């Protein structure tokens, strides 16, 4: 029963936050964040990321006083990709997260295996909806 409730909450958080917010809304303040290592992810969030990593995804996950924001860019032909957090800020109607996938540097050998670049950020718990850009 608890697992079903957690899955329902996770599904709600996946659908609800992504559609909110307006373009060009005024930034009220930048938000502080921590990039979370894969080994430090809560188990349920780690499972959700693993299940979705082959496709692009955006999700939120709350745990105690922390809110996790996860962005994945799906399967890439090789390794060497990184993700840049361009902006994370608060507006009147929500939290805005803007990230960008950066390709492998030309000086780095990309490797032959596919990769699944994603990033997970941890911020202080917020009640506002999250808008991913």
C-alpha positions in Angstrom: 0.0 0.0 0.0 2.8 2.4 0.9 4.7 1.6 -2.3 1.5 2.3 -4.3 1.1 5.6 -2.6 4.7 6.6 -3.3 4.3 5.6 -7.0 1.1 7.7 -7.2 2.9 10.7 -5.6 5.8 10.3 -8.0 3.5 10.1 -11.0 1.7 13.2 -9.9 5.0 15.1 -9.5 6.1 14.0 -13.0 2.9 15.3 -14.6 1.9 18.4 -12.6 5.1 20.5 -12.4 6.2 20.4 -16.0 3.2 22.3 -17.4 3.2 25.3 -15.1 4.8 28.7 -15.5 4.9 31.5 -18.1 7.7 32.5 -20.5 9.5 35.7 -19.5 8.3 35.7 -15.9 10.5 37.9 -13.7 13.2 36.2 -11.7 12.8 36.9 -7.9 15.9 35.2 -6.7 18.5 32.6 -7.6 18.2 29.3 -5.7 21.1 27.4 -4.1 21.5 23.8 -5.1 23.7 20.8 -4.6 24.5 18.3 -7.4 23.8 14.9 -5.9 26.1 11.9 -6.6 24.4 8.8 -7.8 25.5 6.9 -4.7 23.7 9.5 -2.5 20.3 9.4 -4.2 17.3 8.2 -2.2 16.5 4.6 -3.2 13.1 5.4 -4.7 14.5 8.2 -6.8 17.5 6.1 -7.9 15.0 3.5 -9.1 12.9 6.1 -11.0 16.0 7.5 -12.7 17.2 4.0 -13.7 13.8 3.2 -15.2 13.7 6.4 -17.3 17.3 7.0 -18.2 17.1 5.6 -21.8 14.6 8.4 -22.7 14.6 12.1 -21.9 13.0 12.8 -18.5 12.3 15.5 -16.0 11.1 14.7 -12.5 10.9 16.0 -9.0 11.1 14.0 -5.8 10.6 15.1 -2.2 12.2 13.6 0.9 11.9 15.3 4.2 13.1 18.9 3.9 14.8 18.3 0.5 13.4 18.6 -3.0 15.3 16.7 -5.8 15.1 17.9 -9.4 16.3 15.4 -12.0 16.9 15.9 -15.7 18.0 13.2 -18.1 18.8 13.5 -21.8 18.3 9.9 -22.8 20.7 7.5 -24.6 23.7 9.1 -26.3 25.9 7.3 -28.8 29.0 7.7 -26.7 30.4 8.9 -23.4 31.9 12.3 -22.6 28.7 14.3 -22.2 28.1 16.7 -19.4 25.1 18.8 -18.2 25.3 22.5 -17.4 22.9 24.1 -15.0 22.2 27.4 -16.8 19.8 28.8 -14.2 17.8 27.8 -11.2 15.6 30.5 -9.8 12.3 31.4 -8.2 9.5 33.4 -9.9 6.1 34.4 -8.5 4.5 31.2 -9.9 7.2 28.6 -9.4 10.8 27.3 -9.6 12.5 27.4 -12.9 15.3 25.0 -13.9 17.2 25.5 -17.2 19.8 22.9 -18.1 21.8 22.1 -21.3 23.5 19.0 -22.5 27.1 19.6 -23.6 28.7 17.2 -26.0 32.1 15.5 -25.6 35.1 17.8 -25.9 37.0 17.3 -29.2 40.1 16.4 -27.2 38.4 13.6 -25.3 38.0 10.2 -26.8 34.2 9.6 -26.6 34.3 5.8 -26.2 32.2 3.2 -28.0 29.5 2.5 -25.5 26.3 4.4 -25.1 25.8 6.8 -22.2 22.8 8.1 -20.3 23.6 11.6 -19.1 21.5 12.9 -16.3 21.8 15.3 -13.3 20.1 15.4 -10.0 20.0 18.6 -8.0 18.9 19.0 -4.3 17.3 22.1 -3.1 15.5 23.2 0.0 11.9 22.0 0.0 9.6 24.3 -2.0 5.8 24.3 -2.4 5.9 26.1 -5.7 5.6 24.0 -8.9 8.8 23.4 -10.9 9.2 24.4 -14.6 11.9 22.6 -16.6 13.3 24.4 -19.6 
